[in-house]
Amino acid sequence: MTDPQNSATSSATPPSGGTPYGTIPPASALPQRRPISLPRLAQMREAGEKITMLTAYDATFAAMADAAGVECILVGDSLGMVCQGLHSTVGVSLESMVYHTGCVARGLHRVQGTAWLIADLPYGSYAESKEQALRSACALMQAGAHMVKLEGGGWTAPTVQFLVERGVPVCAHLGLTPQTVHALGGYRVQGKDDVAAATLRRQAMELQSAGASMLVLEMVPAALSRDLTQALPTCHTIGIGAGSGTAGQVLVMHDMLGVNLGKNPKFVRNFMQDAGSVKGAFEAYVQAVKDGSFPLDERHAW
């Protein structure tokens, strides 16, 4: 004879079991897209399809971004400002980056995510020597990153080559480089005059020659970003405040959700405002980047 109490309990329990605290489920259906890889990103660019990137710092938001179709997830050192309450990215440690990279990687693994995972090399973790850069990159790769990102040009090209030759994919970062914001005199547009633009062009070409596969361009005039993109066939440009002519776009997740602790920069659009949910905002961002409705040069760029 069936015990009614046990029967009621059994029927109230989901077949797959419960997950406490509203966390992501243990697994999801098989992914609907091929895993994102460097060859896949190159194919997208060749086909004229824009690459989408968002930051994420924990398992749940990383899984949501992946499910919304975001190709690249960046564990940015922006976590110092949006997660840790710091005034800049300078105070972020390598240990913090390893911790958050591991969180994101485990979130993607649990939902069989297919996004390409990039992690920032934080301030002070790669400038001392190429060997220091490799040790720092190894820590991030062992935590689950597929690629590391470093800021600056000129002196960084030999470091990029050193890492790439040892099997570490590298994303470079030019323009406004937050780790050196004090040296730049603040959060200002970079490459506005002819001399500064020529320096950016030279550094970008050096980074491509060194083997960088991606290049974030931050707060760079739209016309210059478009020219650089055309001049860098094997290094995919990802813009943030750099206009619509780049191969892809990135935003800080908290900014595009409208939940940051300060005023949104000019280049940010609040995708949460009309979406009604985080998932909807992520999907709207992907769609807007793909169809070219974000960013708009006249509104979000210089």
Secondary structure, DSSP 8 states (H G I E B T S, - for coil): ---HHHHHHHHHS-TT---GGG---S--S--SS----HHHHHHHHHTT--EEEEE--SHHHHHHHHHTT-SEEEE-TTHHHHTS--SSGGG--HHHHHHHHHHHHHHHHHTT---EEEEE--TTSSSS-HHHHHHHHHHHHHTT-SEEE---SSTHHHHHHHHHHTT--EEEEEES-GGGHHHHTSS---S-SHHHHHHHHHHHHHHHHHT-SEEEEES--HHHHHHHHHH-TTSEEEEESS-S-SSEEEE-HHHHTT--SS---TT---SHHHHSSHHHHHHHHHHHHHHT-SS-HHHH--
